[in-house]
C-alpha cells in the first residue's frame, strides 16, 4: 500500500512498530522532511492506512509507504528480499517494535520471557542480519541503525516491580547494540541505542496505570527522527538515556 510515490529519493528509512505511539510519530516526523522515503512497517493494516492519510494531510509531499508485516511470525528473509528488490538500499533502520509483559517476577512463566525477548531481541537481531546486504555501503556516508530501548534497560537506572522480563530484554538490546557497532563499523554502519524514559503511550499506561508522562509521543518521535538522520555522525555503539523522568 503506497501513499505517494516520489522519484530520486535521497534517503530511505525503515521504521518498525510504526502503526501507533512513538513509532507512528517517528515515521510522521521523518516523512515531513524533504528527500526522505519512509517505510512504515506494522502488522496493523488499518492503523498504517490512518498513518499514511495523516502524513499526507500534514505534509503534502510526504513519501511514506505502508508495509504490512508481523515481525513476531513473518518470514524475515522474504521481507528482506522484497525490500531489496523494491527499494535497493536502506539508509536507516529504526527498531521500535516491542513487546511488554507486566507481571510480578514470581508469576512469570518461561513463555513470558520467550515472548518478550523473542520480539525485543531475537527478531530484532535477525531483522538486522537479513537486511545487512541493504545496509552495507562504501564511502564516508554511514547507514544508521537505531535501536529503541528503555531506561528500564539502562544500567544503573531505577528499576520497577513487574517489569523484569521487559527491562532485561531492553538491557540485552543495549548489549547487542554495542556488539553490532564494533562488528559492523568497517561496513560503514553505525549502531546506536536510545533508552527512552516515560512517554505517554499505550505501553506506558499498561505498565504504570494513571501515570502522566512529561513527554508526548510526538515530541519523542521528532527527537528520534532527528537522531536517526544525524546521530551516526557523532555516536556509534552508544546506549543513550533520553529521559526527563522515569516513573
Buried (B, 14 or more C-beta within 10 A) or exposed (E): EEBBEEEEBEBBBBBBBBBBBBBBBBBBBBBBBEEBBBBBBBBBEEBBBBBBEBBBEEBEEBBBBBBBBBBEEBEBEEBBBEBBEEBEBBBBBBBBBBBBBBBEEEEBEEEBBEBBBBBBBBBBBBBBEBBBEBBBBEEEEBBBBBBBBBBBBBEEBEBBEBBBBBBBBBBBBBBBBBEBBEEBBEEBBBBBBBBBBBBBBEBBEEBBEEEEBEBBBBBBBBBBBBBBBEBBEEBBBBBBBBBEEBB
